[in-house]
Amino acid sequence: MTEPGTTDSTPAGARLQFTRHWDVPAAEVWAALTASDRLARWFGTYDGPREPGGTGLLTMTAEDGATGEPLTVVECAEGRRLSVAWGAPDHWAVDLDLAEVGGATTLVFSQVFRGAADVPDDVALGWHWYLDRLDAEVRGTAAPPAWEEFLARTAPRYGA
């Protein structure tokens, strides 16, 4: 099982971070984060420009009854950094930073909850599950268990 997220406090609010490592080049992880077919397998579909300032429609593929909502690409440095925001202003502002050393890649996922003292457990659990789905996509392995089974196994690690 992958490592849980960590939380800390920043001047802007509570921050949730996850770190994931793969023995593949950053270009492979970047493709899993941005190529339409690969993104759809672990997270959702995005129909819109893939450039800073571009806004399109994000539809989560693993959420029952999900409807699309506007997503804005805040920053996009190919193979290194992707920042996106969707929902109410800055409600879901996510940074994905990649670093490659010797052909292995580290991803640092961050979300700051502006003005909040704590990170909601359900959000931390949700991102943990989605990042495990990303891990399966990058490695070419089976997806993690369905949400309910994942939740039963993982929630105690978050005190939920």
Phi and psi in degrees as GROMACS dihedral restraints (atoms count N, CA, C in turn):
[ dihedral_restraints ]
;  ai    aj    ak    al  type     phi  dphi    fc
    3     4     5     6     1   -76.5    20    10
    4     5     6     7     1   163.5    20    10
    6     7     8     9     1   -71.3    20    10
    7     8     9    10     1   144.5    20    10
    9    10    11    12     1   -72.4    20    10
   10    11    12    13     1   166.8    20    10
   12    13    14    15     1   -72.8    20    10
   13    14    15    16     1   163.9    20    10
   15    16    17    18     1  -116.1    20    10
   16    17    18    19     1   156.6    20    10
   18    19    20    21     1  -128.2    20    10
   19    20    21    22     1   149.9    20    10
   21    22    23    24     1  -152.8    20    10
   22    23    24    25     1   178.3    20    10
   24    25    26    27     1  -109.6    20    10
   25    26    27    28     1   135.2    20    10
   27    28    29    30     1  -121.7    20    10
   28    29    30    31     1   165.8    20    10
   30    31    32    33     1   -57.5    20    10
   31    32    33    34     1   -27.1    20    10
   33    34    35    36     1   -83.7    20    10
   34    35    36    37     1   -21.4    20    10
   36    37    38    39     1   148.5    20    10
   37    38    39    40     1  -173.8    20    10
   39    40    41    42     1   -69.1    20    10
   40    41    42    43     1   140.0    20    10
   42    43    44    45     1  -120.1    20    10
   43    44    45    46     1   135.5    20    10
   45    46    47    48     1  -106.6    20    10
   46    47    48    49     1   131.5    20    10
   48    49    50    51     1  -134.0    20    10
   49    50    51    52     1   142.7    20    10
   51    52    53    54     1  -127.9    20    10
   52    53    54    55     1   146.0    20    10
   54    55    56    57     1  -124.2    20    10
   55    56    57    58     1   133.0    20    10
   57    58    59    60     1  -130.9    20    10
   58    59    60    61     1   145.8    20    10
   60    61    62    63     1  -125.5    20    10
   61    62    63    64     1   141.0    20    10
   63    64    65    66     1  -139.2    20    10
   64    65    66    67     1   147.2    20    10
   66    67    68    69     1   -89.5    20    10
   67    68    69    70     1    52.1    20    10
   69    70    71    72     1  -137.9    20    10
   70    71    72    73     1   157.9    20    10
   72    73    74    75     1   -64.5    20    10
   73    74    75    76     1   156.5    20    10
   75    76    77    78     1   -58.3    20    10
   76    77    78    79     1   -32.3    20    10
   78    79    80    81     1   -60.2    20    10
   79    80    81    82     1   -34.4    20    10
   81    82    83    84     1   -68.3    20    10
   82    83    84    85     1   -43.1    20    10
   84    85    86    87     1   -68.4    20    10
   85    86    87    88     1   -42.0    20    10
   87    88    89    90     1   -57.2    20    10
   88    89    90    91     1   -42.5    20    10
   90    91    92    93     1   -62.0    20    10
   91    92    93    94     1   -39.3    20    10
   93    94    95    96     1   -66.9    20    10
   94    95    96    97     1   -28.1    20    10
   96    97    98    99     1   -82.8    20    10
   97    98    99   100     1   -26.1    20    10
   99   100   101   102     1  -125.4    20    10
  100   101   102   103     1   -24.5    20    10
  102   103   104   105     1   -71.5    20    10
  103   104   105   106     1   129.5    20    10
  105   106   107   108     1   -51.0    20    10
  106   107   108   109     1   -50.4    20    10
  108   109   110   111     1   -66.1    20    10
  109   110   111   112     1   -38.0    20    10
  111   112   113   114     1   -74.0    20    10
  112   113   114   115     1   -41.9    20    10
  114   115   116   117     1   -59.3    20    10
  115   116   117   118     1   -40.9    20    10
  117   118   119   120     1   -63.5    20    10
  118   119   120   121     1   -31.5    20    10
  120   121   122   123     1   -70.3    20    10
  121   122   123   124     1   -27.9    20    10
  123   124   125   126     1  -115.9    20    10
  124   125   126   127     1   -19.9    20    10
  126   127   128   129     1  -135.0    20    10
  127   128   129   130     1   -66.3    20    10
  129   130   131   132     1  -179.2    20    10
  130   131   132   133     1  -177.9    20    10
  132   133   134   135     1  -104.8    20    10
  133   134   135   136     1   146.9    20    10
  135   136   137   138     1  -130.8    20    10
  136   137   138   139     1   120.9    20    10
  138   139   140   141     1  -113.8    20    10
  139   140   141   142     1    95.9    20    10
  141   142   143   144     1   174.3    20    10
  142   143   144   145     1   176.5    20    10
  144   145   146   147     1   -65.6    20    10
  145   146   147   148     1   139.0    20    10
  147   148   149   150     1  -103.7    20    10
  148   149   150   151     1    64.4    20    10
  150   151   152   153     1  -151.7    20    10
  151   152   153   154     1   156.4    20    10
  153   154   155   156     1   -53.7    20    10
  154   155   156   157     1   131.6    20    10
  156   157   158   159     1    88.8    20    10
  157   158   159   160     1   -12.7    20    10
  159   160   161   162     1   -69.8    20    10
  160   161   162   163     1   136.9    20    10
  162   163   164   165     1  -124.9    20    10
  163   164   165   166     1   134.0    20    10
  165   166   167   168     1  -145.3    20    10
  166   167   168   169     1  -165.9    20    10
  168   169   170   171     1  -105.5    20    10
  169   170   171   172     1   122.6    20    10
  171   172   173   174     1  -101.6    20    10
  172   173   174   175     1   128.6    20    10
  174   175   176   177     1  -127.1    20    10
  175   176   177   178     1   118.9    20    10
  177   178   179   180     1   -69.5    20    10
  178   179   180   181     1   132.2    20    10
  180   181   182   183     1   -91.9    20    10
  181   182   183   184     1   -13.0    20    10
  183   184   185   186     1  -108.0    20    10
  184   185   186   187     1     5.7    20    10
  186   187   188   189     1  -101.5    20    10
  187   188   189   190     1   127.0    20    10
  189   190   191   192     1   -63.6    20    10
  190   191   192   193     1   130.5    20    10
  192   193   194   195     1    68.0    20    10
  193   194   195   196     1    19.7    20    10
  195   196   197   198     1   -65.9    20    10
  196   197   198   199     1   136.5    20    10
  198   199   200   201     1  -113.4    20    10
  199   200   201   202     1   156.7    20    10
  201   202   203   204     1   -71.0    20    10
  202   203   204   205     1   151.2    20    10
  204   205   206   207     1  -142.3    20    10
  205   206   207   208     1   153.6    20    10
  207   208   209   210     1   -63.6    20    10
  208   209   210   211     1   135.0    20    10
  210   211   212   213     1  -125.5    20    10
  211   212   213   214     1   136.7    20    10
  213   214   215   216     1  -114.1    20    10
  214   215   216   217     1   131.9    20    10
  216   217   218   219     1   -80.7    20    10
  217   218   219   220     1   112.8    20    10
  219   220   221   222     1   -84.4    20    10
  220   221   222   223     1   -44.7    20    10
  222   223   224   225     1  -146.0    20    10
  223   224   225   226     1   141.3    20    10
  225   226   227   228     1  -147.4    20    10
  226   227   228   229     1   104.4    20    10
  228   229   230   231     1  -117.0    20    10
  229   230   231   232     1    99.9    20    10
  231   232   233   234     1   -47.1    20    10
  232   233   234   235     1   127.8    20    10
  234   235   236   237     1    78.3    20    10
  235   236   237   238     1    -2.8    20    10
  237   238   239   240     1  -128.3    20    10
  238   239   240   241     1   -45.1    20    10
  240   241   242   243     1  -152.0    20    10
  241   242   243   244     1   135.9    20    10
  243   244   245   246     1  -135.8    20    10
  244   245   246   247     1   123.7    20    10
  246   247   248   249     1  -122.1    20    10
  247   248   249   250     1   129.6    20    10
  249   250   251   252     1  -134.6    20    10
  250   251   252   253     1   158.6    20    10
  252   253   254   255     1  -143.7    20    10
  253   254   255   256     1   140.1    20    10
  255   256   257   258     1  -152.8    20    10
  256   257   258   259     1   169.7    20    10
  258   259   260   261     1    81.7    20    10
  259   260   261   262     1  -162.0    20    10
  261   262   263   264     1   -54.4    20    10
  262   263   264   265     1   157.9    20    10
  264   265   266   267     1   -46.5    20    10
  265   266   267   268     1   118.3    20    10
  267   268   269   270     1    61.9    20    10
  268   269   270   271     1    11.1    20    10
  270   271   272   273     1   -61.7    20    10
  271   272   273   274     1   -45.6    20    10
  273   274   275   276     1  -118.4    20    10
  274   275   276   277     1    80.3    20    10
  276   277   278   279     1  -105.5    20    10
  277   278   279   280     1   114.8    20    10
  279   280   281   282     1  -124.0    20    10
  280   281   282   283     1   136.1    20    10
  282   283   284   285     1  -115.1    20    10
  283   284   285   286     1   134.2    20    10
  285   286   287   288     1  -124.3    20    10
  286   287   288   289     1   112.7    20    10
  288   289   290   291     1  -113.3    20    10
  289   290   291   292     1   130.4    20    10
  291   292   293   294     1  -112.5    20    10
  292   293   294   295     1   142.0    20    10
  294   295   296   297     1  -137.5    20    10
  295   296   297   298     1   129.2    20    10
  297   298   299   300     1  -111.4    20    10
  298   299   300   301     1   130.6    20    10
  300   301   302   303     1  -135.0    20    10
  301   302   303   304     1   121.3    20    10
  303   304   305   306     1    58.5    20    10
  304   305   306   307     1    34.0    20    10
  306   307   308   309     1    83.6    20    10
  307   308   309   310     1    -1.7    20    10
  309   310   311   312     1  -107.4    20    10
  310   311   312   313     1   147.9    20    10
  312   313   314   315     1  -123.4    20    10
  313   314   315   316     1   138.2    20    10
  315   316   317   318     1  -113.4    20    10
  316   317   318   319     1   133.3    20    10
  318   319   320   321     1  -109.5    20    10
  319   320   321   322     1   130.7    20    10
  321   322   323   324     1  -114.8    20    10
  322   323   324   325     1   117.1    20    10
  324   325   326   327     1   -99.1    20    10
  325   326   327   328     1   131.7    20    10
  327   328   329   330     1  -136.3    20    10
  328   329   330   331     1   140.1    20    10
  330   331   332   333     1  -138.8    20    10
  331   332   333   334     1   126.3    20    10
  333   334   335   336     1  -102.0    20    10
  334   335   336   337     1   131.3    20    10
  336   337   338   339     1   -97.0    20    10
  337   338   339   340     1    94.0    20    10
  339   340   341   342     1   -56.8    20    10
  340   341   342   343     1   126.1    20    10
  342   343   344   345     1    76.1    20    10
  343   344   345   346     1     0.7    20    10
  345   346   347   348     1   -95.1    20    10
  346   347   348   349     1   147.7    20    10
  348   349   350   351     1   -86.7    20    10
  349   350   351   352     1   -25.0    20    10
  351   352   353   354     1  -135.6    20    10
  352   353   354   355     1   159.2    20    10
  354   355   356   357     1   -93.2    20    10
  355   356   357   358     1   127.2    20    10
  357   358   359   360     1   -61.7    20    10
  358   359   360   361     1   132.0    20    10
  360   361   362   363     1   -56.8    20    10
  361   362   363   364     1   -40.0    20    10
  363   364   365   366     1   -65.8    20    10
  364   365   366   367     1   -32.1    20    10
  366   367   368   369     1   -71.3    20    10
  367   368   369   370     1   -44.2    20    10
  369   370   371   372     1   -59.6    20    10
  370   371   372   373     1   -44.7    20    10
  372   373   374   375     1   -62.6    20    10
  373   374   375   376     1   -42.2    20    10
  375   376   377   378     1   -61.5    20    10
  376   377   378   379     1   -45.7    20    10
  378   379   380   381     1   -66.8    20    10
  379   380   381   382     1   -36.6    20    10
  381   382   383   384     1   -57.0    20    10
  382   383   384   385     1   -47.9    20    10
  384   385   386   387     1   -62.0    20    10
  385   386   387   388     1   -46.3    20    10
  387   388   389   390     1   -63.7    20    10
  388   389   390   391     1   -39.1    20    10
  390   391   392   393     1   -69.9    20    10
  391   392   393   394     1   -29.7    20    10
  393   394   395   396     1   -66.4    20    10
  394   395   396   397     1   -35.3    20    10
  396   397   398   399     1   -66.9    20    10
  397   398   399   400     1   -39.7    20    10
  399   400   401   402     1   -61.7    20    10
  400   401   402   403     1   -43.9    20    10
  402   403   404   405     1   -55.7    20    10
  403   404   405   406     1   -45.3    20    10
  405   406   407   408     1   -63.2    20    10
  406   407   408   409     1   -38.8    20    10
  408   409   410   411     1   -64.9    20    10
  409   410   411   412     1   -45.0    20    10
  411   412   413   414     1   -65.7    20    10
  412   413   414   415     1   -42.7    20    10
  414   415   416   417     1   -81.3    20    10
  415   416   417   418     1   -16.1    20    10
  417   418   419   420     1    73.0    20    10
  418   419   420   421     1    32.9    20    10
  420   421   422   423     1  -110.6    20    10
  421   422   423   424     1   176.2    20    10
  423   424   425   426     1   -64.4    20    10
  424   425   426   427     1   146.0    20    10
  426   427   428   429     1   -64.9    20    10
  427   428   429   430     1   155.1    20    10
  429   430   431   432     1   -64.8    20    10
  430   431   432   433     1   171.0    20    10
  432   433   434   435     1   -60.1    20    10
  433   434   435   436     1   163.0    20    10
  435   436   437   438     1   -56.0    20    10
  436   437   438   439     1   159.0    20    10
  438   439   440   441     1   -49.4    20    10
  439   440   441   442     1   -48.8    20    10
  441   442   443   444     1   -60.8    20    10
  442   443   444   445     1   -43.8    20    10
  444   445   446   447     1   -68.2    20    10
  445   446   447   448     1   -43.0    20    10
  447   448   449   450     1   -58.3    20    10
  448   449   450   451     1   -45.8    20    10
  450   451   452   453     1   -59.9    20    10
  451   452   453   454     1   -44.6    20    10
  453   454   455   456     1   -61.7    20    10
  454   455   456   457     1   -37.4    20    10
  456   457   458   459     1   -78.5    20    10
  457   458   459   460     1   -35.1    20    10
  459   460   461   462     1  -102.5    20    10
  460   461   462   463     1   -28.3    20    10
  462   463   464   465     1   -52.6    20    10
  463   464   465   466     1   -40.0    20    10
  465   466   467   468     1   -60.1    20    10
  466   467   468   469     1   -27.3    20    10
  468   469   470   471     1   -68.2    20    10
  469   470   471   472     1   -20.1    20    10
  471   472   473   474     1  -104.3    20    10
  472   473   474   475     1     2.9    20    10
  474   475   476   477     1    73.8    20    10
  475   476   477   478     1    16.1    20    10
